């Protein structure tokens, strides 16, 4: 598992075995940031230019929404600790206060890399039918085609 250093602390990114609570936290941040709208509008056969534009648009949506640090904290777990909502909130507050150039660059790079990885996990394991009763009526459908397309975005 890759180690990500931010402000001298060591974190690891998401894995396919993340908890449902962590998965829900990440999805909530993506939906509330507007990033899922970008994903839903991306055609399955999108060109490289369209995928690059979507990647930029998603990053901008996340920044504009003010959810960047919460999303990043959802995607990361500190070494030796178990991911929790409370720990993610504390990490988000900490991340937002960092001023070092290297830390800011690392956070931006890892944010998009891990978002793409998150959707790759979904594209590989998603078997839920769009008509399934397990999907929330309030949640916008992303469709497996859009998820598969996002999985090809550049981080």
C-alpha positions in Angstrom: 0.0 0.0 0.0 1.4 3.4 -1.0 2.2 5.9 1.7 1.2 9.5 1.2 2.9 12.1 3.3 1.1 15.3 4.2 2.5 17.7 6.8 4.9 15.0 8.1 2.0 12.5 8.7 1.6 9.3 6.8 -1.6 8.2 5.1 -2.8 5.5 2.8 -5.4 5.9 0.2 -8.6 3.9 -0.3 -8.8 0.3 -1.1 -11.6 -1.9 -2.4 -12.1 -3.1 1.2 -13.0 0.3 2.5 -16.0 0.4 4.9 -19.5 1.2 3.7 -19.4 4.2 6.0 -16.3 5.5 4.2 -17.7 4.8 0.8 -20.9 6.7 1.7 -18.9 9.6 3.1 -16.9 9.9 -0.2 -20.1 9.6 -2.3 -21.8 12.3 -0.3 -18.8 14.7 -0.8 -18.8 14.0 -4.6 -22.6 14.5 -4.9 -22.7 17.6 -2.8 -19.7 19.1 -4.7 -21.5 18.8 -8.0 -18.7 16.4 -9.3 -21.3 13.7 -10.0 -23.1 16.0 -12.4 -20.0 16.3 -14.5 -19.7 12.5 -14.4 -23.3 12.0 -15.5 -22.8 14.3 -18.5 -19.7 12.4 -19.7 -20.5 10.1 -22.6 -19.1 6.5 -22.5 -17.2 7.0 -25.8 -15.7 10.4 -24.7 -12.6 11.4 -26.4 -9.3 12.1 -24.6 -10.0 15.8 -24.8 -13.5 15.3 -23.3 -12.1 13.2 -20.5 -9.4 15.7 -19.7 -12.0 18.5 -19.7 -14.2 16.5 -17.4 -11.3 15.8 -15.1 -10.6 19.6 -14.9 -14.3 20.4 -14.5 -14.7 17.8 -11.7 -11.7 19.3 -9.9 -13.1 22.8 -10.3 -16.5 21.7 -9.0 -14.9 20.2 -5.9 -12.8 23.4 -5.3 -15.8 25.7 -5.8 -18.0 23.7 -3.5 -15.6 24.0 -0.6 -15.5 20.2 -0.2 -12.0 19.6 -1.3 -10.5 18.9 2.2 -13.5 16.8 3.4 -13.3 14.7 0.2 -9.6 14.2 0.6 -10.0 13.3 4.2 -12.6 10.7 3.2 -10.1 9.2 0.7 -7.2 9.0 3.1 -6.7 7.1 6.4 -3.8 7.9 8.7 -1.3 5.0 9.1 -2.1 3.0 12.2 -5.6 4.3 12.5 -9.0 3.1 11.5 -11.0 5.5 9.2 -13.8 7.2 11.0 -16.1 10.1 10.2 -14.8 12.1 13.2 -11.2 11.5 12.2 -12.0 12.5 8.6 -13.6 15.8 9.8 -10.5 16.5 12.0 -8.2 15.8 9.1 -10.2 18.0 6.8 -9.8 20.9 9.2 -6.1 20.3 9.5 -5.6 19.9 5.7 -7.4 23.3 5.1 -4.9 25.1 7.3 -1.7 23.8 5.7 0.4 26.4 4.0 3.4 24.5 2.7 3.7 24.4 -1.1 4.7 20.7 -1.2 1.7 19.7 1.0 -0.7 21.7 -1.2 0.6 20.1 -4.4 0.5 16.6 -2.8 -3.1 17.2 -1.7 -4.2 18.3 -5.1 -2.5 15.5 -6.9 -3.7 12.8 -4.5 -7.3 14.1 -4.5 -7.8 13.5 -8.2 -5.8 10.3 -8.3 -7.9 8.9 -5.5 -11.2 10.1 -7.0 -10.4 8.3 -10.2 -9.3 5.2 -8.2 -12.6 5.3 -6.2 -14.6 5.2 -9.5 -12.4 2.4 -10.9 -13.4 0.3 -7.9 -17.0 1.1 -8.6 -16.7 0.3 -12.3 -15.1 -3.1 -11.5 -17.5 -4.1 -8.7 -20.8 -2.4 -9.6 -23.5 -4.9 -10.4 -26.5 -2.9 -9.0 -29.2 -2.5 -11.6 -30.5 1.0 -12.2 -33.9 -0.3 -11.2 -32.7 -1.9 -8.0 -34.6 -1.0 -4.8 -31.2 -0.6 -3.1 -30.5 2.6 -4.9 -31.6 5.8 -3.2 -34.4 7.7 -5.0 -32.9 11.0 -4.0 -29.4 10.1 -5.4 -28.8 11.0 -9.0 -28.0 7.9 -11.1 -24.5 8.0 -12.6 -25.0 4.9 -14.8 -22.3 2.3 -15.3 -21.3 3.7 -18.6 -20.4 7.1 -17.1 -18.5 5.4 -14.2 -16.5 3.3 -16.7 -15.7 6.5 -18.7 -14.6 8.3 -15.5 -12.3 5.4 -14.7 -10.3 6.4 -17.8 -9.8 10.0 -16.7 -6.4 11.2 -16.1 -5.7 11.9 -12.4 
